[in-house]
Every structure is written in structure tokens, then in C-alpha cells.
């Protein structure tokens, strides 16, 4: 894996800051065994929810032959892009990322559609207050949820558009996870308030060749809350496939 890259895609609303400690920790760990450059890529700033256009922009911006990873919405987009790139993508890493964020008949292990509609309406009426609530939901289940929420809110600076929410509601990566034949690691959190922990078993059943791990005592913001453990898990997975 000499001179390769790992690209981490950020999630909706909170920007790249929550991923920076993880990127730093991964950069240190991976340089010990393999030469991998780690970079964070913000989400496209688009005013529509066209999946094809979001993927086109990412595909154009991201380096070729890079491992793809992401947190939440970023992980969903990474999954779709990995499937699009096929053998040109060495591997896929997702963090607290459900194949469908909103429940549907083919994927019931997700947020109820009615709950999501209430959140979307709230954001449309009061974006700032809703983003603060979103940070609290991301932190719910953490040992120190209040401090984690404050940290997420203080550094927030991401794409928090309605288009991003609409994209989150419509994305379905089930077929992509089945189609992508490269190494896959999907990390879930057992105290996640946004992605049901049951999604971990559902993903394993969907793609038996994938590695699925559920972190104990972790919230949706596991990328910041348990950064050392997440970095160790991801780096071991990549090193084993170097």
C-alpha cells in the first residue's frame, strides 16, 4: 500500500472538524507500517439532492485509487463512490453509516420517516437551533454527552443545507455494498441515537464478506468520542490488507 491515500468524507451539518483528530491519529499509526496519506474531504456544496451530481463532483475531486471512508452521510457517499469505481478503489471504511438513514420497506433498521420529517421541518424553520439539537443527538449515548455536544457545535462549519438532508433521506447503498468486491469495514456504535445498533447485523447479512464492528458505549459521534479506538481499528484493517 505504498504511497496510497485514504479519503474521509465528512457528515452532514458539522463539517470536517469532527474528523480531524481521527485523521491525525490515523496518519501517525499508518505511517508506522504503511505509507498512506490521510485527507478529509468536505461534502459538495450543492443546492439540490441529485445523487448522480453529488457523486460526479466527488469523483472528480478525489484522487484515483484511494481508499474511501466517511462518517454518517459521508460513509453513504463513500459506499456509492466505491461501487462506482470498483477495482480502482482499494477498500471502503464507514463509520456510523446506515445503508438507508430513513427507514423503508427494504431497510426497516433505520430512523422512522415521520421522525425525519419533523427534523427536516424544524431545520427549515430554525436552522441554527436545529443544528444544536443535531449535535446533541450525535452525542447522545456518550459518557460525557454534554461536553461532546458543545465540542461539535463549537467547531461546526459544514454543509447544512436542505439539499443535504433530502439526499440523506433518499440515499440507499444496499446494492452498492453488495456490488463492491473490495475490502469493507463498517463500524457502528451501540449507543447511537441516529443509527439503530441493529443495522450492524443487517449490514453483515447484506454483505457477508464485509467486516462489521460495533463499538461499546459509543455514540453517533464515535469519530470524536472514541478517536483512539476507532483509529486503531481502521489502521489494523488497512495494514492487514497492505
N, C-alpha and C positions, 0 to 999 in steps of 0.2 A: 504494500500500500504506500510505497514511497512517493512523496510529493503529491499526495491526493488532498482533497478538500472535503469538509463536512459543512454543509449549509443548514443552518437552523432558521426556520420561518417563525416569526412571532405570531401571537394570537390576536384576537380582536380587542381593540379598545385600549390596551395597556402598553402598547409599543414594544420596543426591543429591550428596554431596561431590565425586565424580569429575567431575561435570558442571558444577560451579560455575565453574571457570576458563574453560571453553568459553562458558558463558552470559555471563560478564563480557566476554570478548573479542568475542562476537557483539553484545552490547549497544552496545559502543563503535563497532564497524565499521558496524552497520546504521543507527545514528543519523546517520552522515555523509551517507548517500544517501536513506534512507527512515526513516520513524518507526515502528519496530517494537519493542514491549516483549517482552523475553525472560524467561520464567519456567520454573523447574524444578518438575515435579510428581512427588512420590513415588508409588510404587505403592500400590494399595489394601492395607489390612491385613485380608485375608480368610483364613479357615481352611479354605477349600475351593477347588477348581480349576475352578469353573464359569466358562467363558469369558464367557457372557452376563452374569453378575453382575459380573465384573471390568469389562467394557465399560460396563455400566449405571452403575456407580459413577463411572468416569472421565468418561463422557458428561455426567453430572450436575454434576461438579465443574469441568470445563474450560470456558473461555469459548467462546462461539459464534464461528464464522468465524475461528478461529485456525489458523495453520499448525501441523501436528503433526509431532513428531520424537521420536526416542528412541534409546537405546543398548541393543543386545542385546535382552533381553526387552522393554524399553521401546519399541524400534523395532517389534517384532512387534505389540504392543498398539496403537501409533500407526497402523500399517498397517490393522488391523482397524477401528479407530475412523474413520479417514479414509474407508474404503469405506462404513461405515455412514452417515457424514454426507454423503457425496457432494459435490455442488456447494457445500455450506456449508463445506467445508474447502478453503482456497486452495492447499494444497500439502503434500507429505509428504517428510520427511527421515529416513533411517535410517542408523545408524552401527553397523557390525559386527553386523548383524542378519540372520540367515538366515530365509527363509520357514518352514523347519522346522528347529528346533535339533537334533532327533533324526532320524536317517535313517529313511526309509520307502520303500516301493516307488515312490511317485510323486515322491519327492525324495531321491535317494541321496547328494547332496552335502551331508552333514551328519554329526554325531557318531554313531558306532555305538551302537545301542541297548544293547548289553552294557556299553560304557564308561559310558554314562549311568547304568545300573542300579547299577554299582559305586559311582559317585559319590554317588548318592542313598542307598544303604545306608550309606556312610561318613558322610554328613551326619546320618542318623538316629541313628547310634551316637555320633558325636562332632561336634556342630555347630561348635564353636569351632575345632577343629583343621582341619576340612574347609573352613571359610571362609578360613583362612590358605592352605590349598592352592589354593583357588579364586582367591585374589588372585595367587598365583604363576602359575597357568595364564593368567590375564588378562594378566600381564606378560611371559610367555614370548615371546621373539622381539624384545623391546625392546633398545635399545642398552645401557641400564642396568636390566636386569630386576629386580635385587635392590632397588634404591632405589625403583623404581616399585611393586613389590610391598609394600614397607614403607609407602609413602605410602597405598596403597589400604587396607591393613589398619588403619593408624592412624586413618583417618577413617571407617571402615566404620560404618554405622548404619542399614542399610536393612531391608527386609522379606526375611528369610532363612528363610521358612517352607517346610515340605514342600509345602504347597499351591502355593507359587510355583514350586517345582521341578516338581511334577506338571503345572502349567499350561505351563511351558516345554517339557515333554516332549510335550504333546498339541497345542499350537498349530500351525496350518497357515495361512499367509497367502497362499498361491498365488492363490486365487480373488480375494482382496481386492485384491492388486496388479494383477491383470488388470482388475478391475471399476472401480477408482478411475481416473477420467479426468483428474484434475488433475496438475500438475507433480510428478514424483517424482525424488528424488536418493537413491541408495543407495551408501554409502561402505563399502568393505571394506579390510582390512589384509592385506598379502601374507605376513606372518609370524604370523598369527593362529593360536593353538593350539586355539581352540574352534570357530571357523567356518572351514571349508576355503576357501582362496582361490578354488577352482573354483566356489564359489557365486556369485561375481561374474558370470561368463559365463552361468551358469544363470539368474540373475535377468534379465540382459539379453535372453536368449532368451525368457523367460517374458513379459516386458513390454518389447517393443522401443521403445516411446515413452519409457521411463524413461531418466534419465541415471545411469550406473553408473561409479563411480570406484574404483580400487584404489590405496591409498597404499603407497608403497615403504618397506620397513624398519620397518613399524608392527606393533604387537601388538594383541590384542583391546582393550587399554586405550588405544587411539589417541586417545580423547577427552581424556585427560590427558597422554599421552606426546607427541603432536604437536598440541597445542591451537591454536597459531597457524596452522598449515597447514589444520587442519580448519575453523577459524573463517573463514579466507579463502575456502575452497571453498564453504562453506554460504552465506556472505554474498553472494558473487558470483552464486550460483544464485538467491537470493531477489531480489537487486537487478535481475537481468535480467528478472524477471517482475513487477516493480513496476508 
